[in-house]
């Protein structure tokens, strides 16, 4: 059975599960228009995730995807964290604020969250996807036993092969163009920074799994291109940030439509893991970090969020985590359902052109 037939999709499109940006309202609008909507629950707990899934189920009867973070457990390093806060202190002072006295691990990994697993086994969403790594074998077996389709992000052939060996059903080939956090399993390992096209083609040929292409895809022409490479679908995230149903605030939307969209930056400063964001005051700190290493993800994110809150309170929005991919200048602000329908028309137009030739 094809990927489209399995989930009764009208076009091979997955709306990326952007934690903090995707909402049940956004995901439902995408589902209702014929794509696979997604919610990211990596930044909430089991109760919060339950609420999101139940709201999404209330809004649509179609298939949807729930995304989880499976990052390695953060290692507290008090000296490194203190040095990081000391380095950020002048920025906090600019906004008449003091940095936190200590930093916390603000997000729990799915690998260490039995309550989240129990809730997912109870509600059994149609699709679950993993970012930053893979859960333990017994967790994957339990989810599969509930007939849940499992996907995982892969940034390399090695990660895709690990997903295949673990029993994952499909891989999301995340090119270096993609916005948000790199899904690399081990952030300390070498990242070959493969582009979407090269990675997609490599995984289609070598990974022995259905491949969903992600990174820099913003329109029907981009979807058509990755389908030509052998992908079964395309995953678009940045394309949906400007939709009114997303949770992006006004400053994020303004930045997406501004000059920063043409200069996205991969940075670890904001959260402790490499992530692609719109160029802003936070990403510019890369130039003056004096060889300091941020604390582990997500401990560093505690500092980043505190700095953003201090700046925002004084009317400065340059320290937000404004994640976006390299296709950001191609963003279109319109309701999600309209965008999906537009993408479908563009895709069909491209495919008709291909058949003519």
MORA-V733343 format. One record per residue. PHI is phi in degrees with one decimal (999 if undefined). Layout:
BEGIN
phi=PHI
phi=PHI
END
This chain:
BEGIN
phi=999
phi=-71.4
phi=-59.7
phi=-63.8
phi=-67.1
phi=-58.8
phi=-109.7
phi=51.9
phi=-86.9
phi=-93.3
phi=-154.7
phi=-80.1
phi=-131.9
phi=-116.5
phi=-81.1
phi=-62.1
phi=-84.7
phi=-81.6
phi=-58.0
phi=89.0
phi=-119.1
phi=-72.7
phi=-131.4
phi=-56.1
phi=-63.8
phi=-64.3
phi=-60.6
phi=-64.5
phi=-62.6
phi=-66.7
phi=-58.8
phi=-64.8
phi=-88.1
phi=109.3
phi=-101.2
phi=-101.9
phi=-76.1
phi=-139.1
phi=-123.5
phi=-104.0
phi=-113.5
phi=-67.2
phi=-102.4
phi=-132.8
phi=-101.2
phi=-60.8
phi=-67.0
phi=-64.2
phi=-65.6
phi=-59.1
phi=-59.4
phi=-65.0
phi=-65.0
phi=-66.6
phi=-65.4
phi=-63.2
phi=-63.9
phi=-69.3
phi=-88.9
phi=-150.4
phi=-100.3
phi=-84.7
phi=-66.7
phi=-148.6
phi=-119.8
phi=-115.7
phi=-105.8
phi=-125.7
phi=-91.6
phi=-120.5
phi=-81.4
phi=-64.9
phi=-60.7
phi=-67.9
phi=-103.0
phi=-68.5
phi=-132.3
phi=-52.4
phi=-65.3
phi=-65.5
phi=-67.2
phi=-65.7
phi=-64.2
phi=-66.2
phi=-66.3
phi=-65.4
phi=-66.8
phi=-81.9
phi=-53.1
phi=-61.3
phi=-70.1
phi=-60.2
phi=-62.2
phi=-58.0
phi=-109.4
phi=54.0
phi=-131.0
phi=-110.4
phi=-65.6
phi=-57.5
phi=-70.2
phi=-150.0
phi=-109.3
phi=-115.8
phi=-85.4
phi=-83.7
phi=-120.5
phi=-90.5
phi=-71.2
phi=-59.1
phi=-63.8
phi=-123.3
phi=-135.1
phi=-62.3
phi=-66.0
phi=-64.0
phi=-61.8
phi=-59.9
phi=-64.4
phi=-66.6
phi=-66.6
phi=-71.7
phi=-84.5
phi=45.0
phi=-62.8
phi=-59.8
phi=-132.6
phi=-126.8
phi=-123.8
phi=-119.9
phi=-128.4
phi=82.7
phi=156.1
phi=-125.6
phi=-72.2
phi=-65.6
phi=-56.9
phi=-69.1
phi=-68.6
phi=-61.5
phi=-61.8
phi=-64.0
phi=-68.4
phi=-63.8
phi=-64.6
phi=-95.8
phi=60.6
phi=-90.1
phi=-79.3
phi=-112.7
phi=-126.3
phi=-143.4
phi=-71.8
phi=-133.9
phi=-106.1
phi=-154.5
phi=-63.5
phi=-59.0
phi=-67.4
phi=-64.1
phi=-65.1
phi=-64.5
phi=-64.1
phi=-60.3
phi=-64.1
phi=-82.1
phi=97.7
phi=-72.7
phi=-84.6
phi=-154.7
phi=-116.5
phi=-97.9
phi=-79.6
phi=-94.8
phi=-74.2
phi=-64.4
phi=-71.7
phi=-65.8
phi=-81.2
phi=77.8
phi=-74.0
phi=-60.9
phi=-85.2
phi=-52.1
phi=-64.2
phi=-120.9
phi=-65.3
phi=-84.9
phi=-86.4
phi=-66.6
phi=-112.5
phi=-74.3
phi=53.0
phi=-68.2
phi=-73.8
phi=-57.6
phi=-65.6
phi=-63.2
phi=-65.9
phi=-59.0
phi=-63.7
phi=-62.6
phi=-71.2
phi=-59.7
phi=-80.5
phi=-117.3
phi=-85.3
phi=60.5
phi=-142.5
phi=-59.3
phi=-117.1
phi=-107.0
phi=-87.3
phi=-142.2
phi=124.3
phi=81.7
phi=-91.5
phi=-128.6
phi=-149.4
phi=-63.3
phi=-63.9
phi=-66.2
phi=-62.6
phi=-58.9
phi=-63.1
phi=-74.3
phi=-64.8
phi=-62.5
phi=-80.8
phi=107.9
phi=-67.4
phi=-87.3
phi=-165.7
phi=-116.7
phi=-110.4
phi=-117.3
phi=-115.3
phi=-55.2
phi=-59.3
phi=-102.1
phi=-63.1
phi=-79.2
phi=-66.2
phi=-62.0
phi=-79.4
phi=-76.8
phi=-92.6
phi=-60.2
phi=-80.9
phi=-61.3
phi=-64.9
phi=-62.5
phi=-63.1
phi=-63.8
phi=-64.0
phi=-62.8
phi=-89.8
phi=-103.7
phi=-64.1
phi=-60.8
phi=-62.9
phi=-84.4
phi=-137.9
phi=-68.4
phi=-131.5
phi=-89.3
phi=-140.2
phi=-105.5
phi=-66.0
phi=-74.1
phi=-122.4
phi=98.8
phi=-129.1
phi=-62.5
phi=-150.0
phi=-93.8
phi=-134.9
phi=-64.5
phi=-62.4
phi=-151.9
phi=-62.2
phi=-68.2
phi=-65.2
phi=-67.5
phi=-64.9
phi=-52.8
phi=-80.0
phi=-136.6
phi=-87.4
phi=55.8
phi=75.3
phi=-67.0
phi=-103.9
phi=-66.1
phi=-60.6
phi=-61.2
phi=-69.1
phi=-98.1
phi=-61.6
phi=-60.6
phi=-64.1
phi=-62.2
phi=-68.5
phi=-60.3
phi=-68.0
phi=-66.0
phi=-65.3
phi=-60.6
phi=-63.2
phi=-65.2
phi=-68.7
phi=-61.2
phi=-62.9
phi=-104.9
phi=82.3
phi=-105.9
phi=-106.6
phi=-84.1
phi=-118.4
phi=-77.5
phi=-84.4
phi=-93.0
phi=-65.2
phi=-165.9
phi=-90.0
phi=-67.3
phi=-84.3
phi=-50.9
phi=-63.3
phi=-90.5
phi=-63.7
phi=-129.5
phi=-89.1
phi=-159.7
phi=-55.0
phi=-57.8
phi=-61.5
phi=-63.5
phi=-62.5
phi=-61.2
phi=-64.9
phi=-66.5
phi=-60.2
phi=-62.4
phi=-63.5
phi=-64.4
phi=-62.7
phi=-62.3
phi=-63.8
phi=-64.8
phi=-66.6
phi=-63.3
phi=-62.9
phi=-63.5
phi=-65.4
phi=-64.2
phi=-89.1
END
